[in-house]
Amino acid sequence: MRRKIPSTTALVGFEAAARHQSFTKAAEELSLTQSAICRQIGGLEEFLGVKLFRRGRQGVQLTPAGQHYSRQVSARLNELERDTLAAMGKHGTNNILELALVPTFGTRWLLPRLSSFREQHPDVTVNLTNRTRPFLFADTRFDAAIYFGDGQWPGTTATPLMHEEPVPVCHPDLAGDGPLDGEAIARLPLLQQTTRPYMWRAWFDSLGLKVDRDMAGPRYELFTMLAEAAIQKIGVALIPPFLITKELESGQLVIPFRHSFRSTDAYQFVVPDSQRGNETVARFQEWLVEEARRFQTAEAGQ
């Protein structure tokens, strides 16, 4: 049965016009005439049976239906472009690993070590994409993922890599003459990590303290955001030291109280059941587990 899909040319024209809220600017971007864009949009509206733009003397404006459709089309075109580039980059080989991972761990821990994997496996290309929460592998192109959690991800096998041992960090001005204790830390503004909402509570619990406002304070999704907020004197953050080595070495951040706890969750290497037996995934997993082991051994020796 023939698919009910408009031409990609019309969709590209519509996406550009919706993004610019202008047929003229869309035409300039795509090296077309304004009348060509008008025809494409008109044909698309006829195909859909829905008005996508309101035309007026001041230009064009998306209708509610146009706004909704533009978001959907933009996402699909981005996915199609990524898939096309991936196919173009394979050049007949399947040795490409599409890896989803939590951003700060990827930037601060994995990437500085990835050249080692490339030296050992020069035939493998590793593509990295940020994902902060679990997802359905079947709905994505990912072969594996690195995320922080308990390893309970349906339809997958998770291999723990390392736990977190976060410490409080802040700008030197907030620390004062220091060092501080747990009660003094509790009186400072507490910066919260969105994906670890109980982290401060667990830290205070490890000191035997009950703090009423342990979950209060501005929330940030990424550790890099937490670190920058702490640098800007917004408050004190709980961050694993290995993720902020540069900030600590430069003196932008200090540890006002050297107390930590071991997280129950861990960084996990997650492989969907559909990728069992994938040699490229297996090679990367073997390397990654060994790198994590070496890192933890080195940390324990300090």
C-alpha beads as a LAMMPS data file, in Angstrom:
LAMMPS data file: protein, C-alpha beads

302 atoms
301 bonds

1 atom types
1 bond types

-500.0 500.0 xlo xhi
-500.0 500.0 ylo yhi
-500.0 500.0 zlo zhi

Masses

1 110.0

Atoms # bond

1 1 1 0.000 0.000 0.000
2 1 1 1.307 3.416 -0.909
3 1 1 2.443 5.446 2.086
4 1 1 0.581 8.639 2.916
5 1 1 3.699 10.805 3.017
6 1 1 4.234 14.168 1.278
7 1 1 7.388 14.863 -0.720
8 1 1 10.558 15.503 1.246
9 1 1 11.109 18.638 -0.834
10 1 1 7.848 20.086 0.465
11 1 1 8.685 19.057 4.032
12 1 1 12.127 20.673 3.875
13 1 1 10.574 23.849 2.515
14 1 1 7.901 23.836 5.218
15 1 1 10.436 23.236 8.005
16 1 1 12.549 26.191 6.850
17 1 1 9.518 28.468 6.481
18 1 1 8.224 27.464 9.927
19 1 1 11.611 28.006 11.547
20 1 1 12.036 31.460 10.015
21 1 1 8.325 32.362 10.084
22 1 1 9.039 33.683 6.604
23 1 1 8.690 32.325 3.077
24 1 1 11.310 34.804 1.867
25 1 1 13.978 33.709 4.355
26 1 1 13.196 30.051 3.697
27 1 1 13.670 30.672 -0.034
28 1 1 17.023 32.369 0.622
29 1 1 18.215 29.484 2.806
30 1 1 17.254 26.852 0.234
31 1 1 18.364 28.893 -2.815
32 1 1 14.835 28.921 -4.221
33 1 1 12.411 31.628 -5.223
34 1 1 9.717 32.795 -2.844
35 1 1 7.061 31.614 -5.300
36 1 1 8.592 28.116 -5.235
37 1 1 8.275 28.009 -1.442
38 1 1 4.701 29.278 -1.691
39 1 1 3.852 26.476 -4.131
40 1 1 5.464 23.860 -1.890
41 1 1 3.567 25.062 1.188
42 1 1 0.321 25.317 -0.761
43 1 1 0.743 21.799 -2.108
44 1 1 1.522 20.494 1.391
45 1 1 -1.572 22.168 2.842
46 1 1 -3.691 20.672 0.062
47 1 1 -2.183 17.235 0.714
48 1 1 -2.910 17.486 4.439
49 1 1 -6.224 19.247 4.132
50 1 1 -5.043 21.613 6.869
51 1 1 -3.928 25.238 6.861
52 1 1 -0.393 25.474 8.190
53 1 1 0.119 29.239 7.900
54 1 1 -1.977 32.365 8.224
55 1 1 -1.139 34.824 5.455
56 1 1 -1.353 38.545 6.199
57 1 1 0.064 41.917 5.213
58 1 1 2.783 41.575 7.840
59 1 1 3.882 38.158 6.581
60 1 1 3.016 34.618 7.595
61 1 1 2.301 33.009 10.946
62 1 1 1.972 29.349 11.871
63 1 1 -1.485 28.109 12.783
64 1 1 -1.785 25.869 15.883
65 1 1 -1.854 22.874 13.536
66 1 1 1.209 24.254 11.756
67 1 1 3.084 24.677 15.028
68 1 1 2.408 21.077 16.044
69 1 1 3.260 19.685 12.611
70 1 1 6.463 21.750 12.355
71 1 1 7.793 20.256 15.596
72 1 1 7.086 16.748 14.334
73 1 1 8.564 17.385 10.889
74 1 1 11.691 19.035 12.283
75 1 1 12.383 16.063 14.555
76 1 1 11.839 13.536 11.732
77 1 1 14.042 15.445 9.298
78 1 1 16.823 15.602 11.903
79 1 1 16.551 11.850 12.427
80 1 1 16.571 11.227 8.681
81 1 1 19.640 13.415 8.267
82 1 1 21.485 11.591 11.070
83 1 1 20.591 8.190 9.583
84 1 1 21.717 9.335 6.150
85 1 1 25.054 10.608 7.451
86 1 1 25.534 7.349 9.349
87 1 1 24.885 5.311 6.205
88 1 1 27.266 7.519 4.219
89 1 1 29.939 7.111 6.887
90 1 1 29.846 3.327 7.058
91 1 1 31.366 2.728 3.633
92 1 1 30.472 -0.950 3.734
93 1 1 31.512 -1.616 7.335
94 1 1 29.364 -2.394 10.341
95 1 1 32.063 -1.468 12.880
96 1 1 30.216 1.590 14.137
97 1 1 29.052 1.797 17.736
98 1 1 26.172 4.165 18.498
99 1 1 26.450 4.907 22.206
100 1 1 24.039 6.912 24.352
101 1 1 25.472 8.220 27.604
102 1 1 25.104 10.717 30.414
103 1 1 26.807 13.963 29.328
104 1 1 29.250 14.900 32.092
105 1 1 30.559 11.348 32.493
106 1 1 31.032 11.195 28.742
107 1 1 32.863 14.511 28.541
108 1 1 34.964 14.327 31.690
109 1 1 35.696 10.601 32.063
110 1 1 35.086 8.674 28.836
111 1 1 36.351 11.032 26.134
112 1 1 39.821 11.558 27.685
113 1 1 40.272 7.761 27.576
114 1 1 38.646 7.019 24.233
115 1 1 41.893 7.414 22.268
116 1 1 43.107 4.274 24.050
117 1 1 40.199 2.293 22.618
118 1 1 40.859 3.743 19.168
119 1 1 44.503 2.704 19.359
120 1 1 43.493 -0.861 20.222
121 1 1 40.592 -0.995 17.755
122 1 1 41.316 1.415 14.881
123 1 1 38.616 -0.216 12.756
124 1 1 35.799 0.804 15.149
125 1 1 34.077 4.195 15.099
126 1 1 32.314 5.236 18.319
127 1 1 29.538 7.830 18.025
128 1 1 28.370 9.486 21.247
129 1 1 24.954 11.023 21.959
130 1 1 23.789 12.586 25.216
131 1 1 20.886 10.907 27.012
132 1 1 20.211 11.578 30.689
133 1 1 17.422 9.049 31.278
134 1 1 16.550 5.478 30.215
135 1 1 14.707 5.002 26.924
136 1 1 13.370 2.271 24.674
137 1 1 16.239 0.948 22.572
138 1 1 13.756 -0.255 19.951
139 1 1 12.799 3.360 19.239
140 1 1 16.388 4.481 18.682
141 1 1 19.492 3.649 16.686
142 1 1 21.627 3.056 19.810
143 1 1 23.637 -0.151 20.231
144 1 1 24.375 0.424 23.923
145 1 1 24.243 3.052 26.637
146 1 1 26.073 4.293 29.706
147 1 1 23.760 5.631 32.377
148 1 1 23.644 6.071 36.139
149 1 1 21.125 3.890 37.956
150 1 1 20.350 0.544 39.544
151 1 1 20.751 -1.479 36.354
152 1 1 17.064 -2.400 36.181
153 1 1 16.343 -1.636 32.525
154 1 1 13.832 -4.041 30.891
155 1 1 15.078 -5.947 27.870
156 1 1 18.740 -5.261 28.601
157 1 1 21.803 -6.539 30.434
158 1 1 23.587 -3.982 32.631
159 1 1 27.220 -4.208 33.750
160 1 1 28.169 -1.911 36.663
161 1 1 31.250 0.224 36.040
162 1 1 31.693 2.410 39.134
163 1 1 29.812 4.075 41.956
164 1 1 29.864 7.758 42.842
165 1 1 31.417 9.206 45.997
166 1 1 30.300 12.862 45.865
167 1 1 31.756 15.608 48.034
168 1 1 30.456 19.124 48.754
169 1 1 32.080 21.786 46.589
170 1 1 31.643 25.550 46.437
171 1 1 33.359 28.808 45.551
172 1 1 36.208 29.658 47.972
173 1 1 34.284 32.731 49.169
174 1 1 31.404 30.543 50.396
175 1 1 33.800 28.278 52.254
176 1 1 35.281 31.220 54.122
177 1 1 38.247 30.385 56.295
178 1 1 37.000 26.756 56.527
179 1 1 36.980 23.901 56.986
180 1 1 33.240 23.531 57.539
181 1 1 31.295 20.712 59.144
182 1 1 28.016 19.096 58.106
183 1 1 25.872 21.534 60.087
184 1 1 27.611 24.516 58.501
185 1 1 27.113 22.997 55.042
186 1 1 23.390 22.627 55.817
187 1 1 23.117 26.371 56.375
188 1 1 24.420 27.153 52.880
189 1 1 22.163 27.201 49.789
190 1 1 22.047 23.589 48.549
191 1 1 22.261 23.024 44.792
192 1 1 20.215 20.006 43.721
193 1 1 20.882 17.459 40.967
194 1 1 17.651 16.730 39.077
195 1 1 18.398 13.071 38.374
196 1 1 19.630 12.444 41.943
197 1 1 16.962 14.202 44.051
198 1 1 17.893 12.440 47.307
199 1 1 21.661 12.890 47.092
200 1 1 21.923 15.591 49.759
201 1 1 19.652 13.581 52.066
202 1 1 21.889 10.538 51.671
203 1 1 24.966 12.674 52.353
204 1 1 23.498 14.163 55.530
205 1 1 22.247 10.712 56.600
206 1 1 25.798 9.393 56.331
207 1 1 26.737 12.016 58.951
208 1 1 23.804 11.149 61.185
209 1 1 22.173 14.520 60.476
210 1 1 18.537 15.261 59.720
211 1 1 18.160 18.440 57.675
212 1 1 14.663 19.748 56.944
213 1 1 15.695 21.573 53.762
214 1 1 17.862 18.814 52.300
215 1 1 15.762 18.753 49.105
216 1 1 15.309 22.515 48.794
217 1 1 17.261 24.698 46.390
218 1 1 17.641 25.273 42.642
219 1 1 17.763 22.148 40.501
220 1 1 20.132 21.419 37.624
221 1 1 20.089 18.403 35.338
222 1 1 23.807 18.105 34.632
223 1 1 26.864 18.047 36.882
224 1 1 28.464 20.647 34.603
225 1 1 25.541 22.955 35.415
226 1 1 25.954 22.253 39.127
227 1 1 29.660 23.019 38.929
228 1 1 29.106 26.305 37.128
229 1 1 26.378 27.321 39.582
230 1 1 28.780 26.624 42.443
231 1 1 31.524 28.634 40.729
232 1 1 29.072 31.532 40.456
233 1 1 28.521 31.410 44.254
234 1 1 24.875 30.327 43.936
235 1 1 25.412 27.626 46.521
236 1 1 27.176 24.398 47.441
237 1 1 26.915 21.296 45.255
238 1 1 27.529 17.573 45.721
239 1 1 29.709 16.316 42.866
240 1 1 32.069 13.342 42.429
241 1 1 35.590 14.845 42.347
242 1 1 36.620 12.975 39.195
243 1 1 34.034 14.962 37.218
244 1 1 35.431 18.361 38.264
245 1 1 39.189 17.777 38.376
246 1 1 39.935 20.930 36.365
247 1 1 37.771 23.161 38.549
248 1 1 39.357 21.824 41.735
249 1 1 42.921 22.081 40.417
250 1 1 42.360 25.656 39.222
251 1 1 40.895 26.708 42.562
252 1 1 37.558 27.723 41.063
253 1 1 35.977 25.215 43.425
254 1 1 37.070 23.952 46.826
255 1 1 35.965 21.076 49.046
256 1 1 34.923 22.743 52.326
257 1 1 34.330 19.434 54.122
258 1 1 35.984 16.214 53.009
259 1 1 33.184 13.799 53.681
260 1 1 31.559 11.494 51.156
261 1 1 29.406 8.406 50.877
262 1 1 29.249 5.595 48.338
263 1 1 26.169 5.741 46.130
264 1 1 23.946 2.684 45.904
265 1 1 23.406 3.302 42.178
266 1 1 26.287 3.091 39.736
267 1 1 27.345 3.954 36.220
268 1 1 26.163 1.040 34.100
269 1 1 27.057 -0.194 30.627
270 1 1 23.711 -1.272 29.214
271 1 1 23.306 -3.579 26.217
272 1 1 19.863 -4.355 24.769
273 1 1 18.989 -7.990 24.195
274 1 1 18.920 -7.307 20.450
275 1 1 22.678 -6.567 20.516
276 1 1 23.783 -9.743 22.248
277 1 1 26.494 -11.282 20.133
278 1 1 27.431 -7.949 18.538
279 1 1 31.219 -8.205 18.327
280 1 1 31.768 -4.438 18.214
281 1 1 29.702 -3.920 21.384
282 1 1 31.545 -6.772 23.099
283 1 1 34.959 -5.309 22.254
284 1 1 33.974 -1.912 23.594
285 1 1 32.490 -3.409 26.758
286 1 1 35.651 -5.384 27.482
287 1 1 37.775 -2.258 27.081
288 1 1 35.384 -0.080 29.128
289 1 1 35.180 -2.474 32.081
290 1 1 38.975 -2.697 32.213
291 1 1 39.324 1.116 32.082
292 1 1 36.835 1.456 34.939
293 1 1 38.738 -1.140 36.974
294 1 1 42.036 0.678 36.441
295 1 1 40.488 3.996 37.385
296 1 1 39.050 2.655 40.623
297 1 1 42.336 0.999 41.526
298 1 1 44.160 4.280 40.991
299 1 1 41.578 6.187 43.036
300 1 1 41.844 3.716 45.912
301 1 1 45.613 4.145 45.951
302 1 1 45.463 7.901 46.436

Bonds

1 1 1 2
2 1 2 3
3 1 3 4
4 1 4 5
5 1 5 6
6 1 6 7
7 1 7 8
8 1 8 9
9 1 9 10
10 1 10 11
11 1 11 12
12 1 12 13
13 1 13 14
14 1 14 15
15 1 15 16
16 1 16 17
17 1 17 18
18 1 18 19
19 1 19 20
20 1 20 21
21 1 21 22
22 1 22 23
23 1 23 24
24 1 24 25
25 1 25 26
26 1 26 27
27 1 27 28
28 1 28 29
29 1 29 30
30 1 30 31
31 1 31 32
32 1 32 33
33 1 33 34
34 1 34 35
35 1 35 36
36 1 36 37
37 1 37 38
38 1 38 39
39 1 39 40
40 1 40 41
41 1 41 42
42 1 42 43
43 1 43 44
44 1 44 45
45 1 45 46
46 1 46 47
47 1 47 48
48 1 48 49
49 1 49 50
50 1 50 51
51 1 51 52
52 1 52 53
53 1 53 54
54 1 54 55
55 1 55 56
56 1 56 57
57 1 57 58
58 1 58 59
59 1 59 60
60 1 60 61
61 1 61 62
62 1 62 63
63 1 63 64
64 1 64 65
65 1 65 66
66 1 66 67
67 1 67 68
68 1 68 69
69 1 69 70
70 1 70 71
71 1 71 72
72 1 72 73
73 1 73 74
74 1 74 75
75 1 75 76
76 1 76 77
77 1 77 78
78 1 78 79
79 1 79 80
80 1 80 81
81 1 81 82
82 1 82 83
83 1 83 84
84 1 84 85
85 1 85 86
86 1 86 87
87 1 87 88
88 1 88 89
89 1 89 90
90 1 90 91
91 1 91 92
92 1 92 93
93 1 93 94
94 1 94 95
95 1 95 96
96 1 96 97
97 1 97 98
98 1 98 99
99 1 99 100
100 1 100 101
101 1 101 102
102 1 102 103
103 1 103 104
104 1 104 105
105 1 105 106
106 1 106 107
107 1 107 108
108 1 108 109
109 1 109 110
110 1 110 111
111 1 111 112
112 1 112 113
113 1 113 114
114 1 114 115
115 1 115 116
116 1 116 117
117 1 117 118
118 1 118 119
119 1 119 120
120 1 120 121
121 1 121 122
122 1 122 123
123 1 123 124
124 1 124 125
125 1 125 126
126 1 126 127
127 1 127 128
128 1 128 129
129 1 129 130
130 1 130 131
131 1 131 132
132 1 132 133
133 1 133 134
134 1 134 135
135 1 135 136
136 1 136 137
137 1 137 138
138 1 138 139
139 1 139 140
140 1 140 141
141 1 141 142
142 1 142 143
143 1 143 144
144 1 144 145
145 1 145 146
146 1 146 147
147 1 147 148
148 1 148 149
149 1 149 150
150 1 150 151
151 1 151 152
152 1 152 153
153 1 153 154
154 1 154 155
155 1 155 156
156 1 156 157
157 1 157 158
158 1 158 159
159 1 159 160
160 1 160 161
161 1 161 162
162 1 162 163
163 1 163 164
164 1 164 165
165 1 165 166
166 1 166 167
167 1 167 168
168 1 168 169
169 1 169 170
170 1 170 171
171 1 171 172
172 1 172 173
173 1 173 174
174 1 174 175
175 1 175 176
176 1 176 177
177 1 177 178
178 1 178 179
179 1 179 180
180 1 180 181
181 1 181 182
182 1 182 183
183 1 183 184
184 1 184 185
185 1 185 186
186 1 186 187
187 1 187 188
188 1 188 189
189 1 189 190
190 1 190 191
191 1 191 192
192 1 192 193
193 1 193 194
194 1 194 195
195 1 195 196
196 1 196 197
197 1 197 198
198 1 198 199
199 1 199 200
200 1 200 201
201 1 201 202
202 1 202 203
203 1 203 204
204 1 204 205
205 1 205 206
206 1 206 207
207 1 207 208
208 1 208 209
209 1 209 210
210 1 210 211
211 1 211 212
212 1 212 213
213 1 213 214
214 1 214 215
215 1 215 216
216 1 216 217
217 1 217 218
218 1 218 219
219 1 219 220
220 1 220 221
221 1 221 222
222 1 222 223
223 1 223 224
224 1 224 225
225 1 225 226
226 1 226 227
227 1 227 228
228 1 228 229
229 1 229 230
230 1 230 231
231 1 231 232
232 1 232 233
233 1 233 234
234 1 234 235
235 1 235 236
236 1 236 237
237 1 237 238
238 1 238 239
239 1 239 240
240 1 240 241
241 1 241 242
242 1 242 243
243 1 243 244
244 1 244 245
245 1 245 246
246 1 246 247
247 1 247 248
248 1 248 249
249 1 249 250
250 1 250 251
251 1 251 252
252 1 252 253
253 1 253 254
254 1 254 255
255 1 255 256
256 1 256 257
257 1 257 258
258 1 258 259
259 1 259 260
260 1 260 261
261 1 261 262
262 1 262 263
263 1 263 264
264 1 264 265
265 1 265 266
266 1 266 267
267 1 267 268
268 1 268 269
269 1 269 270
270 1 270 271
271 1 271 272
272 1 272 273
273 1 273 274
274 1 274 275
275 1 275 276
276 1 276 277
277 1 277 278
278 1 278 279
279 1 279 280
280 1 280 281
281 1 281 282
282 1 282 283
283 1 283 284
284 1 284 285
285 1 285 286
286 1 286 287
287 1 287 288
288 1 288 289
289 1 289 290
290 1 290 291
291 1 291 292
292 1 292 293
293 1 293 294
294 1 294 295
295 1 295 296
296 1 296 297
297 1 297 298
298 1 298 299
299 1 299 300
300 1 300 301
301 1 301 302
